[in-house]
Amino acid sequence: MHVLPFEDIQGKAIESDEVEGVTMRVAAGPDQGAPNFTMRVFTVKPGGHTPHHHHPYEHEIFFHQGTAEVFYEGETKRIGPGGVAYVAPDADHQIRNIGDDDLVFVCVVPKGI
């Protein structure tokens, strides 16, 4: 079993013209012995956002803190702490922090992503 305090996980700022104020931490993945999935924790600063994008794999998201506006396949929904979202393969999506505090969400993707 791999156990590590969240604060000890190194964060990496996502650098892109399509991203603003996003940091990612890999909480569990191949480096921690997870053979099938990678768990990533994202922190999005107020006003920040992920890219508007799609990819050929599904992922599941748990919203831990803050208020998100999630664009998904032409619809926009507001999601707060405790909310869960499933993103289907090839679905257009984007996550924006519309609150005054950091938005923190956990994203689980297949290995190798």
MOPAC internal coordinates of N, CA, C and O (Angstrom, degrees):
PM7 1SCF
backbone

  N    0.0000 0     0.00 0     0.00 0    0    0    0
  C    1.4480 1     0.00 0     0.00 0    1    0    0
  C    1.5264 1   109.07 1     0.00 0    2    1    0
  O    1.2310 1   121.24 1   -42.78 1    3    2    1
  N    1.3041 1   115.23 1   137.22 1    3    2    1
  C    1.4609 1   121.43 1   178.38 1    5    3    2
  C    1.5243 1   108.13 1  -104.69 1    6    5    3
  O    1.2310 1   120.20 1   -60.33 1    7    6    5
  N    1.3200 1   117.23 1   119.67 1    7    6    5
  C    1.4616 1   121.74 1   179.41 1    9    7    6
  C    1.5207 1   107.98 1  -127.84 1   10    9    7
  O    1.2310 1   120.88 1   -48.22 1   11   10    9
  N    1.3237 1   115.93 1   131.78 1   11   10    9
  C    1.4602 1   120.99 1  -178.77 1   13   11   10
  C    1.5211 1   108.66 1  -153.28 1   14   13   11
  O    1.2310 1   119.52 1   -46.40 1   15   14   13
  N    1.3284 1   118.52 1   133.60 1   15   14   13
  C    1.4671 1   119.13 1   175.41 1   17   15   14
  C    1.5289 1   110.29 1   -60.95 1   18   17   15
  O    1.2310 1   120.94 1   -41.69 1   19   18   17
  N    1.3221 1   115.82 1   138.31 1   19   18   17
  C    1.4633 1   121.09 1  -178.47 1   21   19   18
  C    1.5283 1   111.68 1   -53.59 1   22   21   19
  O    1.2310 1   120.64 1   140.63 1   23   22   21
  N    1.3224 1   116.38 1   -39.37 1   23   22   21
  C    1.4698 1   120.88 1  -177.95 1   25   23   22
  C    1.5267 1   112.38 1   -62.19 1   26   25   23
  O    1.2310 1   120.37 1   157.43 1   27   26   25
  N    1.3291 1   116.90 1   -22.57 1   27   26   25
  C    1.4670 1   120.92 1  -179.06 1   29   27   26
  C    1.5273 1   113.58 1   -85.62 1   30   29   27
  O    1.2310 1   120.17 1   174.40 1   31   30   29
  N    1.3309 1   117.28 1    -5.60 1   31   30   29
  C    1.4621 1   120.72 1  -179.18 1   33   31   30
  C    1.5238 1   108.86 1   -84.36 1   34   33   31
  O    1.2310 1   120.62 1   -55.18 1   35   34   33
  N    1.3139 1   116.42 1   124.82 1   35   34   33
  C    1.4625 1   122.22 1  -179.16 1   37   35   34
  C    1.5269 1   110.92 1   -65.62 1   38   37   35
  O    1.2310 1   120.28 1   -52.35 1   39   38   37
  N    1.3184 1   117.08 1   127.65 1   39   38   37
  C    1.4600 1   121.70 1   176.32 1   41   39   38
  C    1.5182 1   111.42 1   -91.58 1   42   41   39
  O    1.2310 1   120.93 1   -27.72 1   43   42   41
  N    1.3253 1   115.83 1   152.28 1   43   42   41
  C    1.4616 1   121.48 1   178.34 1   45   43   42
  C    1.5222 1   108.32 1  -129.47 1   46   45   43
  O    1.2310 1   120.60 1   -59.07 1   47   46   45
  N    1.3298 1   116.45 1   120.93 1   47   46   45
  C    1.4652 1   120.37 1   176.27 1   49   47   46
  C    1.5220 1   108.85 1   -67.82 1   50   49   47
  O    1.2310 1   120.75 1   -44.51 1   51   50   49
  N    1.3213 1   116.17 1   135.49 1   51   50   49
  C    1.4585 1   121.32 1   177.67 1   53   51   50
  C    1.5235 1   107.61 1   -86.26 1   54   53   51
  O    1.2310 1   120.57 1   -63.69 1   55   54   53
  N    1.3076 1   116.51 1   116.31 1   55   54   53
  C    1.4648 1   122.72 1  -176.95 1   57   55   54
  C    1.5177 1   110.18 1  -102.08 1   58   57   55
  O    1.2310 1   120.53 1   -66.53 1   59   58   57
  N    1.3288 1   116.59 1   113.47 1   59   58   57
  C    1.4596 1   121.54 1   179.16 1   61   59   58
  C    1.5151 1   108.28 1  -167.24 1   62   61   59
  O    1.2310 1   120.40 1   -29.29 1   63   62   61
  N    1.3244 1   116.84 1   150.71 1   63   62   61
  C    1.4617 1   120.73 1   175.34 1   65   63   62
  C    1.5245 1   111.44 1   -66.45 1   66   65   63
  O    1.2310 1   120.14 1   161.07 1   67   66   65
  N    1.3347 1   117.34 1   -18.93 1   67   66   65
  C    1.4651 1   122.33 1  -176.92 1   69   67   66
  C    1.5226 1   113.00 1   -96.15 1   70   69   67
  O    1.2310 1   120.22 1  -178.86 1   71   70   69
  N    1.3299 1   117.18 1     1.14 1   71   70   69
  C    1.4642 1   122.66 1  -176.12 1   73   71   70
  C    1.5185 1   108.65 1  -126.32 1   74   73   71
  O    1.2310 1   121.15 1   -35.63 1   75   74   73
  N    1.3360 1   115.41 1   144.37 1   75   74   73
  C    1.4588 1   119.19 1   176.76 1   77   75   74
  C    1.5252 1   109.89 1  -139.09 1   78   77   75
  O    1.2310 1   120.65 1   -54.99 1   79   78   77
  N    1.3311 1   116.36 1   125.01 1   79   78   77
  C    1.4554 1   122.09 1   171.96 1   81   79   78
  C    1.5149 1   115.95 1    67.54 1   82   81   79
  O    1.2310 1   119.79 1  -144.37 1   83   82   81
  N    1.3383 1   118.01 1    35.63 1   83   82   81
  C    1.4684 1   121.29 1  -176.01 1   85   83   82
  C    1.5330 1   110.52 1  -116.01 1   86   85   83
  O    1.2310 1   121.33 1   -49.28 1   87   86   85
  N    1.3347 1   115.05 1   130.72 1   87   86   85
  C    1.4585 1   122.54 1   173.83 1   89   87   86
  C    1.5266 1   108.30 1  -121.31 1   90   89   87
  O    1.2310 1   120.58 1   -39.79 1   91   90   89
  N    1.3345 1   116.49 1   140.21 1   91   90   89
  C    1.4646 1   121.27 1  -179.77 1   93   91   90
  C    1.5253 1   110.13 1  -121.86 1   94   93   91
  O    1.2310 1   121.31 1   -40.78 1   95   94   93
  N    1.3292 1   115.11 1   139.22 1   95   94   93
  C    1.4598 1   121.88 1   172.58 1   97   95   94
  C    1.5229 1   107.83 1  -124.18 1   98   97   95
  O    1.2310 1   120.10 1   -45.08 1   99   98   97
  N    1.3184 1   117.42 1   134.92 1   99   98   97
  C    1.4621 1   121.32 1   174.46 1  101   99   98
  C    1.5256 1   106.83 1   -91.30 1  102  101   99
  O    1.2310 1   120.96 1   -71.25 1  103  102  101
  N    1.3405 1   115.77 1   108.75 1  103  102  101
  C    1.4611 1   121.28 1  -177.41 1  105  103  102
  C    1.5229 1   111.77 1   -83.53 1  106  105  103
  O    1.2310 1   120.49 1   146.27 1  107  106  105
  N    1.3301 1   116.67 1   -33.73 1  107  106  105
  C    1.4656 1   121.14 1   178.43 1  109  107  106
  C    1.5186 1   108.27 1  -154.31 1  110  109  107
  O    1.2310 1   121.06 1   -43.47 1  111  110  109
  N    1.3095 1   115.57 1   136.53 1  111  110  109
  C    1.4593 1   121.08 1  -179.38 1  113  111  110
  C    1.5126 1   109.36 1  -173.73 1  114  113  111
  O    1.2310 1   120.01 1    17.87 1  115  114  113
  N    1.3200 1   117.58 1  -162.13 1  115  114  113
  C    1.4637 1   120.67 1  -178.40 1  117  115  114
  C    1.5339 1   113.71 1   -55.26 1  118  117  115
  O    1.2310 1   120.00 1   142.20 1  119  118  117
  N    1.3266 1   117.60 1   -37.80 1  119  118  117
  C    1.4672 1   120.02 1  -179.43 1  121  119  118
  C    1.5251 1   112.64 1   -66.84 1  122  121  119
  O    1.2310 1   120.68 1   159.25 1  123  122  121
  N    1.3314 1   116.31 1   -20.75 1  123  122  121
  C    1.4615 1   121.06 1   178.79 1  125  123  122
  C    1.5314 1   111.35 1  -102.78 1  126  125  123
  O    1.2310 1   120.14 1  -173.18 1  127  126  125
  N    1.3297 1   117.35 1     6.82 1  127  126  125
  C    1.4553 1   121.85 1   176.84 1  129  127  126
  C    1.5179 1   115.36 1    92.66 1  130  129  127
  O    1.2310 1   119.69 1  -172.10 1  131  130  129
  N    1.3374 1   118.21 1     7.90 1  131  130  129
  C    1.4690 1   120.98 1   179.12 1  133  131  130
  C    1.5308 1   108.60 1   -80.67 1  134  133  131
  O    1.2310 1   119.42 1   -64.75 1  135  134  133
  N    1.3401 1   118.72 1   115.25 1  135  134  133
  C    1.4571 1   120.87 1  -172.93 1  137  135  134
  C    1.5289 1   116.06 1   -82.12 1  138  137  135
  O    1.2310 1   119.54 1   161.68 1  139  138  137
  N    1.3304 1   118.47 1   -18.32 1  139  138  137
  C    1.4616 1   119.22 1  -171.48 1  141  139  138
  C    1.5252 1   116.02 1  -121.14 1  142  141  139
  O    1.2310 1   120.06 1   151.58 1  143  142  141
  N    1.3291 1   117.49 1   -28.42 1  143  142  141
  C    1.4568 1   120.66 1  -174.48 1  145  143  142
  C    1.5183 1   110.93 1  -134.79 1  146  145  143
  O    1.2310 1   121.19 1   -18.28 1  147  146  145
  N    1.3335 1   115.34 1   161.72 1  147  146  145
  C    1.4538 1   122.22 1   172.34 1  149  147  146
  C    1.5207 1   107.90 1  -123.14 1  150  149  147
  O    1.2310 1   120.92 1   -50.02 1  151  150  149
  N    1.3280 1   115.85 1   129.98 1  151  150  149
  C    1.4553 1   121.66 1   176.32 1  153  151  150
  C    1.5245 1   108.06 1  -102.75 1  154  153  151
  O    1.2310 1   121.27 1   -60.69 1  155  154  153
  N    1.3289 1   115.17 1   119.31 1  155  154  153
  C    1.4607 1   120.89 1  -179.73 1  157  155  154
  C    1.5223 1   108.68 1  -116.38 1  158  157  155
  O    1.2310 1   120.70 1   -39.70 1  159  158  157
  N    1.3219 1   116.26 1   140.30 1  159  158  157
  C    1.4580 1   121.57 1   177.57 1  161  159  158
  C    1.5227 1   107.40 1  -114.19 1  162  161  159
  O    1.2310 1   121.15 1   -57.57 1  163  162  161
  N    1.3302 1   115.41 1   122.43 1  163  162  161
  C    1.4594 1   121.75 1  -179.02 1  165  163  162
  C    1.5197 1   110.07 1  -106.61 1  166  165  163
  O    1.2310 1   120.76 1   -40.35 1  167  166  165
  N    1.3233 1   116.15 1   139.65 1  167  166  165
  C    1.4567 1   122.84 1   170.67 1  169  167  166
  C    1.5161 1   106.59 1  -118.69 1  170  169  167
  O    1.2310 1   121.08 1   -53.11 1  171  170  169
  N    1.3403 1   115.55 1   126.89 1  171  170  169
  C    1.4621 1   121.41 1  -178.89 1  173  171  170
  C    1.5244 1   107.69 1  -119.71 1  174  173  171
  O    1.2310 1   120.48 1   -57.42 1  175  174  173
  N    1.3102 1   116.69 1   122.58 1  175  174  173
  C    1.4615 1   122.29 1   178.95 1  177  175  174
  C    1.5323 1   110.24 1   -66.60 1  178  177  175
  O    1.2310 1   119.82 1   -23.73 1  179  178  177
  N    1.3410 1   117.94 1   156.27 1  179  178  177
  C    1.4687 1   120.26 1   176.69 1  181  179  178
  C    1.5321 1   110.79 1   -52.87 1  182  181  179
  O    1.2310 1   120.89 1   -48.21 1  183  182  181
  N    1.3177 1   115.90 1   131.79 1  183  182  181
  C    1.4623 1   121.53 1  -177.79 1  185  183  182
  C    1.5179 1   113.88 1    83.32 1  186  185  183
  O    1.2310 1   119.99 1   172.12 1  187  186  185
  N    1.3215 1   117.62 1    -7.88 1  187  186  185
  C    1.4588 1   121.48 1  -178.69 1  189  187  186
  C    1.5199 1   112.32 1   -82.63 1  190  189  187
  O    1.2310 1   121.11 1    -9.01 1  191  190  189
  N    1.3308 1   115.48 1   170.99 1  191  190  189
  C    1.4630 1   120.17 1  -177.57 1  193  191  190
  C    1.5222 1   111.62 1  -161.47 1  194  193  191
  O    1.2310 1   121.59 1   -23.99 1  195  194  193
  N    1.3209 1   114.55 1   156.01 1  195  194  193
  C    1.4578 1   122.02 1   171.22 1  197  195  194
  C    1.5259 1   107.77 1   -83.18 1  198  197  195
  O    1.2310 1   119.51 1    -9.46 1  199  198  197
  N    1.3291 1   118.54 1   170.54 1  199  198  197
  C    1.4633 1   118.94 1   177.38 1  201  199  198
  C    1.5272 1   111.02 1   -71.67 1  202  201  199
  O    1.2310 1   120.76 1   -25.02 1  203  202  201
  N    1.3059 1   116.15 1   154.98 1  203  202  201
  C    1.4699 1   121.36 1   169.24 1  205  203  202
  C    1.5242 1   103.70 1   -80.31 1  206  205  203
  O    1.2310 1   120.34 1   -64.98 1  207  206  205
  N    1.3473 1   116.95 1   115.02 1  207  206  205
  C    1.4594 1   119.23 1  -171.17 1  209  207  206
  C    1.5254 1   111.91 1  -156.11 1  210  209  207
  O    1.2310 1   121.22 1    -3.40 1  211  210  209
  N    1.3110 1   115.27 1   176.60 1  211  210  209
  C    1.4581 1   123.33 1   172.16 1  213  211  210
  C    1.5274 1   107.69 1  -150.21 1  214  213  211
  O    1.2310 1   120.86 1   -18.27 1  215  214  213
  N    1.3228 1   115.95 1   161.73 1  215  214  213
  C    1.4600 1   121.55 1  -179.77 1  217  215  214
  C    1.5254 1   108.78 1  -156.27 1  218  217  215
  O    1.2310 1   119.61 1   -16.88 1  219  218  217
  N    1.3228 1   118.35 1   163.12 1  219  218  217
  C    1.4682 1   121.32 1  -172.15 1  221  219  218
  C    1.5304 1   115.35 1   -80.23 1  222  221  219
  O    1.2310 1   119.34 1  -169.42 1  223  222  221
  N    1.3042 1   118.86 1    10.58 1  223  222  221
  C    1.4629 1   120.96 1  -179.70 1  225  223  222
  C    1.5281 1   110.38 1  -125.38 1  226  225  223
  O    1.2310 1   121.39 1   -26.89 1  227  226  225
  N    1.3137 1   114.96 1   153.11 1  227  226  225
  C    1.4634 1   120.58 1   175.50 1  229  227  226
  C    1.5188 1   109.83 1   -78.70 1  230  229  227
  O    1.2310 1   120.88 1   -17.40 1  231  230  229
  N    1.3199 1   115.91 1   162.60 1  231  230  229
  C    1.4575 1   120.05 1   164.41 1  233  231  230
  C    1.5149 1   110.34 1  -153.86 1  234  233  231
  O    1.2310 1   122.05 1   -21.54 1  235  234  233
  N    1.3218 1   113.68 1   158.46 1  235  234  233
  C    1.4480 1   121.97 1  -178.47 1  237  235  234
  C    1.5206 1   108.19 1  -116.15 1  238  237  235
  O    1.2310 1   120.93 1   -38.11 1  239  238  237
  N    1.3338 1   115.82 1   141.89 1  239  238  237
  C    1.4610 1   120.73 1  -175.36 1  241  239  238
  C    1.5262 1   109.34 1  -128.48 1  242  241  239
  O    1.2310 1   120.91 1   -45.76 1  243  242  241
  N    1.3315 1   115.87 1   134.24 1  243  242  241
  C    1.4605 1   122.66 1   171.31 1  245  243  242
  C    1.5224 1   107.39 1  -116.28 1  246  245  243
  O    1.2310 1   120.51 1   -56.31 1  247  246  245
  N    1.3152 1   116.64 1   123.69 1  247  246  245
  C    1.4658 1   121.89 1  -179.71 1  249  247  246
  C    1.5254 1   108.79 1   -91.27 1  250  249  247
  O    1.2310 1   121.06 1   -64.44 1  251  250  249
  N    1.3228 1   115.58 1   115.56 1  251  250  249
  C    1.4632 1   122.31 1  -174.00 1  253  251  250
  C    1.5265 1   112.65 1   -93.31 1  254  253  251
  O    1.2310 1   120.12 1   139.57 1  255  254  253
  N    1.3221 1   117.37 1   -40.43 1  255  254  253
  C    1.4694 1   121.38 1  -172.69 1  257  255  254
  C    1.5149 1   109.66 1  -148.42 1  258  257  255
  O    1.2310 1   120.50 1   -34.45 1  259  258  257
  N    1.3231 1   116.64 1   145.55 1  259  258  257
  C    1.4590 1   121.39 1   174.79 1  261  259  258
  C    1.5177 1   112.71 1    90.36 1  262  261  259
  O    1.2310 1   121.85 1     4.92 1  263  262  261
  N    1.3327 1   114.06 1  -175.08 1  263  262  261
  C    1.4631 1   121.17 1  -178.58 1  265  263  262
  C    1.5205 1   109.16 1  -123.81 1  266  265  263
  O    1.2310 1   121.26 1   -55.84 1  267  266  265
  N    1.3234 1   115.20 1   124.16 1  267  266  265
  C    1.4647 1   121.41 1  -178.03 1  269  267  266
  C    1.5151 1   110.86 1  -111.00 1  270  269  267
  O    1.2310 1   121.78 1   -31.55 1  271  270  269
  N    1.3162 1   114.20 1   148.45 1  271  270  269
  C    1.4555 1   121.90 1   165.85 1  273  271  270
  C    1.5241 1   104.52 1  -111.53 1  274  273  271
  O    1.2310 1   120.92 1   -61.90 1  275  274  273
  N    1.3258 1   115.85 1   118.10 1  275  274  273
  C    1.4572 1   120.70 1  -176.33 1  277  275  274
  C    1.5179 1   109.21 1  -109.03 1  278  277  275
  O    1.2310 1   121.06 1   -60.59 1  279  278  277
  N    1.3295 1   115.57 1   119.41 1  279  278  277
  C    1.4592 1   121.82 1   173.24 1  281  279  278
  C    1.5207 1   106.27 1   -90.12 1  282  281  279
  O    1.2310 1   120.65 1   -51.18 1  283  282  281
  N    1.3428 1   116.36 1   128.82 1  283  282  281
  C    1.4617 1   120.66 1  -178.61 1  285  283  282
  C    1.5196 1   108.91 1  -146.60 1  286  285  283
  O    1.2310 1   121.06 1   -67.25 1  287  286  285
  N    1.3272 1   115.58 1   112.75 1  287  286  285
  C    1.4641 1   121.11 1   175.30 1  289  287  286
  C    1.5335 1   112.61 1    50.37 1  290  289  287
  O    1.2310 1   120.52 1  -133.62 1  291  290  289
  N    1.3384 1   116.60 1    46.38 1  291  290  289
  C    1.4601 1   121.19 1   175.41 1  293  291  290
  C    1.5148 1   115.49 1    88.07 1  294  293  291
  O    1.2310 1   119.66 1   173.86 1  295  294  293
  N    1.3257 1   118.25 1    -6.14 1  295  294  293
  C    1.4628 1   121.79 1   178.27 1  297  295  294
  C    1.5219 1   109.54 1  -112.77 1  298  297  295
  O    1.2310 1   120.88 1   -27.20 1  299  298  297
  N    1.3309 1   115.92 1   152.80 1  299  298  297
  C    1.4527 1   121.24 1   177.30 1  301  299  298
  C    1.5227 1   108.87 1  -121.77 1  302  301  299
  O    1.2310 1   121.01 1   -48.26 1  303  302  301
  N    1.3277 1   115.68 1   131.74 1  303  302  301
  C    1.4653 1   120.88 1   178.69 1  305  303  302
  C    1.5168 1   109.19 1  -130.88 1  306  305  303
  O    1.2310 1   121.35 1   -32.17 1  307  306  305
  N    1.3168 1   115.03 1   147.83 1  307  306  305
  C    1.4642 1   121.99 1   176.18 1  309  307  306
  C    1.5267 1   107.58 1   -95.97 1  310  309  307
  O    1.2310 1   120.70 1   -47.24 1  311  310  309
  N    1.3367 1   116.26 1   132.76 1  311  310  309
  C    1.4625 1   121.21 1  -179.12 1  313  311  310
  C    1.5254 1   108.64 1  -134.24 1  314  313  311
  O    1.2310 1   120.69 1   -45.74 1  315  314  313
  N    1.3255 1   116.28 1   134.26 1  315  314  313
  C    1.4573 1   121.99 1   179.58 1  317  315  314
  C    1.5150 1   111.89 1  -115.43 1  318  317  315
  O    1.2310 1   120.61 1     9.72 1  319  318  317
  N    1.3353 1   116.43 1  -170.28 1  319  318  317
  C    1.4569 1   121.47 1  -178.43 1  321  319  318
  C    1.5279 1   111.75 1   -55.16 1  322  321  319
  O    1.2310 1   120.90 1   -45.04 1  323  322  321
  N    1.3161 1   115.89 1   134.96 1  323  322  321
  C    1.4530 1   122.00 1  -179.30 1  325  323  322
  C    1.5155 1   113.58 1    89.95 1  326  325  323
  O    1.2310 1   120.22 1   173.08 1  327  326  325
  N    1.3327 1   117.19 1    -6.92 1  327  326  325
  C    1.4601 1   120.83 1   178.85 1  329  327  326
  C    1.5159 1   111.42 1   -76.33 1  330  329  327
  O    1.2310 1   121.54 1   -28.31 1  331  330  329
  N    1.3170 1   114.65 1   151.69 1  331  330  329
  C    1.4631 1   121.58 1  -179.28 1  333  331  330
  C    1.5204 1   108.75 1  -129.93 1  334  333  331
  O    1.2310 1   120.33 1   -39.18 1  335  334  333
  N    1.3247 1   116.98 1   140.82 1  335  334  333
  C    1.4680 1   121.36 1   177.77 1  337  335  334
  C    1.5263 1   109.57 1  -134.67 1  338  337  335
  O    1.2310 1   121.31 1   -36.98 1  339  338  337
  N    1.3185 1   115.11 1   143.02 1  339  338  337
  C    1.4612 1   122.33 1   172.56 1  341  339  338
  C    1.5197 1   106.70 1  -111.11 1  342  341  339
  O    1.2310 1   120.32 1   -52.80 1  343  342  341
  N    1.3207 1   116.99 1   127.20 1  343  342  341
  C    1.4598 1   122.41 1   177.63 1  345  343  342
  C    1.5277 1   107.35 1  -109.96 1  346  345  343
  O    1.2310 1   120.97 1   -63.81 1  347  346  345
  N    1.3245 1   115.75 1   116.19 1  347  346  345
  C    1.4617 1   121.65 1  -177.98 1  349  347  346
  C    1.5331 1   110.88 1   -73.59 1  350  349  347
  O    1.2310 1   119.92 1   -22.81 1  351  350  349
  N    1.3263 1   117.75 1   157.19 1  351  350  349
  C    1.4617 1   120.35 1   175.86 1  353  351  350
  C    1.5291 1   110.98 1   -55.61 1  354  353  351
  O    1.2310 1   120.76 1   -40.58 1  355  354  353
  N    1.3159 1   116.15 1   139.42 1  355  354  353
  C    1.4657 1   125.00 1   176.36 1  357  355  354
  C    1.5246 1   114.72 1    67.00 1  358  357  355
  O    1.2310 1   119.17 1  -170.06 1  359  358  357
  N    1.3209 1   119.20 1     9.94 1  359  358  357
  C    1.4687 1   121.52 1   178.36 1  361  359  358
  C    1.5267 1   110.20 1   -81.38 1  362  361  359
  O    1.2310 1   120.51 1   -47.35 1  363  362  361
  N    1.3292 1   116.64 1   132.65 1  363  362  361
  C    1.4679 1   121.26 1   174.77 1  365  363  362
  C    1.5233 1   108.50 1   -68.08 1  366  365  363
  O    1.2310 1   120.41 1   -47.54 1  367  366  365
  N    1.3396 1   116.83 1   132.46 1  367  366  365
  C    1.4596 1   119.63 1   179.76 1  369  367  366
  C    1.5216 1   111.57 1  -156.79 1  370  369  367
  O    1.2310 1   121.81 1   -20.52 1  371  370  369
  N    1.3267 1   114.14 1   159.48 1  371  370  369
  C    1.4591 1   122.83 1   176.92 1  373  371  370
  C    1.5224 1   107.66 1  -158.79 1  374  373  371
  O    1.2310 1   120.58 1   -32.41 1  375  374  373
  N    1.3316 1   116.51 1   147.59 1  375  374  373
  C    1.4608 1   121.72 1   177.90 1  377  375  374
  C    1.5199 1   108.26 1  -122.03 1  378  377  375
  O    1.2310 1   121.10 1   -49.73 1  379  378  377
  N    1.3418 1   115.50 1   130.27 1  379  378  377
  C    1.4628 1   122.48 1   178.55 1  381  379  378
  C    1.5232 1   109.65 1  -121.72 1  382  381  379
  O    1.2310 1   120.78 1   -37.60 1  383  382  381
  N    1.3197 1   116.10 1   142.40 1  383  382  381
  C    1.4599 1   121.05 1   172.91 1  385  383  382
  C    1.5222 1   107.53 1   -89.74 1  386  385  383
  O    1.2310 1   120.68 1   -68.33 1  387  386  385
  N    1.3323 1   116.31 1   111.67 1  387  386  385
  C    1.4669 1   120.26 1  -179.40 1  389  387  386
  C    1.5252 1   111.48 1  -104.97 1  390  389  387
  O    1.2310 1   120.22 1  -172.21 1  391  390  389
  N    1.3293 1   117.18 1     7.79 1  391  390  389
  C    1.4561 1   121.32 1  -179.91 1  393  391  390
  C    1.5163 1   112.60 1   -98.70 1  394  393  391
  O    1.2310 1   121.58 1     2.71 1  395  394  393
  N    1.3316 1   114.57 1  -177.29 1  395  394  393
  C    1.4644 1   121.82 1  -179.97 1  397  395  394
  C    1.5249 1   112.73 1   -93.52 1  398  397  395
  O    1.2310 1   120.35 1   170.23 1  399  398  397
  N    1.3237 1   116.93 1    -9.77 1  399  398  397
  C    1.4630 1   122.24 1  -179.29 1  401  399  398
  C    1.5243 1   109.73 1  -115.27 1  402  401  399
  O    1.2310 1   120.94 1   -11.09 1  403  402  401
  N    1.3266 1   115.81 1   168.91 1  403  402  401
  C    1.4626 1   119.57 1   176.07 1  405  403  402
  C    1.5292 1   110.41 1   -58.61 1  406  405  403
  O    1.2310 1   121.02 1   -38.10 1  407  406  405
  N    1.3134 1   115.66 1   141.90 1  407  406  405
  C    1.4587 1   123.50 1   171.71 1  409  407  406
  C    1.5241 1   106.62 1   -96.80 1  410  409  407
  O    1.2310 1   120.11 1   -51.78 1  411  410  409
  N    1.3299 1   117.40 1   128.22 1  411  410  409
  C    1.4609 1   121.66 1   178.85 1  413  411  410
  C    1.5227 1   107.92 1  -125.83 1  414  413  411
  O    1.2310 1   120.97 1   -55.40 1  415  414  413
  N    1.3363 1   115.75 1   124.60 1  415  414  413
  C    1.4625 1   119.45 1   177.02 1  417  415  414
  C    1.5210 1   110.31 1  -138.61 1  418  417  415
  O    1.2310 1   121.72 1   -27.89 1  419  418  417
  N    1.3273 1   114.31 1   152.11 1  419  418  417
  C    1.4569 1   122.90 1   179.89 1  421  419  418
  C    1.5186 1   107.67 1  -105.56 1  422  421  419
  O    1.2310 1   120.64 1   -49.05 1  423  422  421
  N    1.3191 1   116.39 1   130.95 1  423  422  421
  C    1.4582 1   122.08 1  -178.02 1  425  423  422
  C    1.5311 1   108.31 1  -124.14 1  426  425  423
  O    1.2310 1   120.61 1   -52.11 1  427  426  425
  N    1.3332 1   116.43 1   127.89 1  427  426  425
  C    1.4639 1   121.61 1   178.75 1  429  427  426
  C    1.5247 1   108.24 1  -110.16 1  430  429  427
  O    1.2310 1   120.97 1   -54.87 1  431  430  429
  N    1.3347 1   115.76 1   125.13 1  431  430  429
  C    1.4670 1   122.15 1  -178.42 1  433  431  430
  C    1.5310 1   109.41 1  -127.89 1  434  433  431
  O    1.2310 1   120.05 1   -19.71 1  435  434  433
  N    1.3429 1   117.51 1   160.29 1  435  434  433
  C    1.4656 1   119.67 1   175.96 1  437  435  434
  C    1.5301 1   111.26 1   -61.81 1  438  437  435
  O    1.2310 1   120.73 1   -24.31 1  439  438  437
  N    1.3181 1   116.21 1   155.69 1  439  438  437
  C    1.4695 1   120.37 1   179.70 1  441  439  438
  C    1.5248 1   110.83 1   -57.32 1  442  441  439
  O    1.2310 1   121.13 1   -27.92 1  443  442  441
  N    1.3145 1   115.44 1   152.08 1  443  442  441
  C    1.4543 1   120.60 1   176.21 1  445  443  442
  C    1.5121 1   115.07 1    84.57 1  446  445  443
  O    1.2310 1   119.73 1  -177.90 1  447  446  445
  N    1.3148 1   118.11 1     2.10 1  447  446  445
  C    1.4675 1   121.15 1  -178.78 1  449  447  446
  C    1.5099 1   109.15 1   -97.05 1  450  449  447
  O    1.2310 1   120.10 1   180.00 1  451  450  449

